[in-house]
């Protein structure tokens, strides 16, 4: 049955940790009738935080999807994590969403992870609205919040609502589009807001802010521009239409206010989701990318009449049905049993079940169509980011990018019999989480897991022991260093091997140089006349593998440019293996001569602390080899901005709480790699 896609909203809730994303999501589920009991994060009963680890810690770890309805509109909702260690969950959710609600703590404004998720939304061109939550909190200040959004996010923001009352007296808001007031007489979840005239003492402010909104919109809407120039009053419909178009085109971010925990502001926020965020048909056709030799670039409109296409954005292990592949369907439709093509793997896949998810509950469907977010069962080859499409109409959508891990820890099975179970469990976890890397240490033979932070690895280890019942010993976290070179150098190697009385030989010469403009490694292998493409490809493949392990401690190389300046070719003795070995050996020789050094990850840290303790925090930063990058005020609190090496930050949250009598909190995110001081490098190398 054909669906009216204009009534679909695929949205995500995104924010810094503790801004109230999950609490907001729980209220949305309650007021839309999806759930009949309010779940609370602090009680471990939140519907969207269904994992044991989420309930114990009171944080969101994995993005949870659900479907609900508001005023004849279907809302596919994804609640995303706010902790930087799980930013990959936000990344892959934003990749497939049409719109987002950015939640901010009304007393803190823009916080570090707010900036991260905002940039992610910018990268995927996701229209959004802002919700200032916790307006009942001490220190809540809407003007500070909106200024921090302008300063830190470079966003064109404008109030669409004004709060009525401040901090503990917060009781509702003024809708600046329809110029009316929503007032809650108490905090009870079943209390509906009273819709009243704007209070007399706030009417002047409301008119000023409405005029600001209209003038802002007039820059993007001709109808409103004419009204402003002629001093005539635009209609509510004209303002709504202009605001909707401006949000969809990412020209403006309207700001709404409320207190999710106090059950105030959710119904008007849902109205805003329906009124201003885009449906699939409001956005341009999704563009597929060209993969040379595989598929040409093309477009698909969000219609059931188009050939089927979708993207796998998340994989989850379910104890009852196995691997669940979360998929956003961009065009066409599928039904149970359908065959489809996996473009990136060039494999045929088949769907055995289609499920609509509500957190970890499932509802089985027979069909699903464009605009929907569903989970499917039965795929054999798909991984996160793969495009699935009609076997007769291939397309490939842009793949997702995931950051490199910065921290590792070792895991040892308690007995040889547990090794297979450990490897199987880690493979399943790595399939779920693309930011998790699993490797084996060449020196010790230990299994190493690498991830985005201390908490990330704690959760993985906890799931291994409790969920997968693996008997294993878990080591302490270790920093994932990198290696780079200090000077340019040259290396050459000739390698020969005999096969059936015939000698195959190759000589490869490489030049390497520091490339500080790029963190990644750049490899150039020039083609030669008469030399087959597979030889050039073999040399490049060998070098790509070799740069994954430096000459000092085996850490991956960064900031490096590799140029192959010469290689021999004998058409009578062609063997790819000799070229690969010669290229790898030549690079090793060049690296040894290039004075390699180790690099360590530096984290951007923000500590929010009462002024009485800011001096103590600054001293502590200096003792950790850190650098203070700035100090500013946030209400009655002080914010210390610092750059600190990751190796100095294990257990940091606990340490600063003890230094501040429990009153400081911190957040951090990866900033860059910097050269490790020589004395510390010598210590690691055992010199």
Buried (B, 14 or more C-beta within 10 A) or exposed (E): EEBEBEBBBBBBBBBBBBBBBBBBBBBBBBBBEBBEEBBBBEEBEBBBBBBEBBBEBBBBBBBBBBBBEBEEBBBBBBBBBBBBBBBBBBBBBBBBBBBBBBBBBBBBBBBBBBBBBBEBBBEBEBBBBBBBBBBBBEBBBBEBBBBBBEEBBEBBBBBBBBBBBBBEEBBBBBBBBEBBBBBBEEEEEEEEBEEEEBBEEBEEBBEEBBEEBBEBBBBBBEBBBEBBEEEEEBEEEBBBBBBBBBBBEBBBBBBBBBBBBBBBBBBBBBBBBBBBBBBBBBBEBBEBBEBEEEBEEBEBBBBBEBBBBBBBBBBBBBEEBEBBBBBBBBBBBBEBEBEBBBBBBEBEBEBEBBBBBBBBEBEEBEBBBBBBBBBBBBBEEBBBBBBBBBEEBBBBBBBBEBEBBBBBBBBBBEEEEBBEBBBEBBEBBBBBBBBBBBEEEEEEEBBBBBBBBBBBBBBBBBBBBEBBEBEBEBBEBBBBBBBBBEEEBBBBBBBBEEEEEEEBBBBBBBBBBBBEEEBEBBBEBEEEEEBBEEBBEBBBBBBEEBBEBBBBBEBBBBBBBBBBEEBBBEEEBBBBBBBBBBBBBBBBBBBBBBEBBBBBBBBBBBBBBEEEBBEBBBEBBEEBBBEBBEBEEBBEBBBBBBBBBBBBBBEBBEBBBEBBEEBBBBBBBBBEBEBBEEEBBEEBEEE
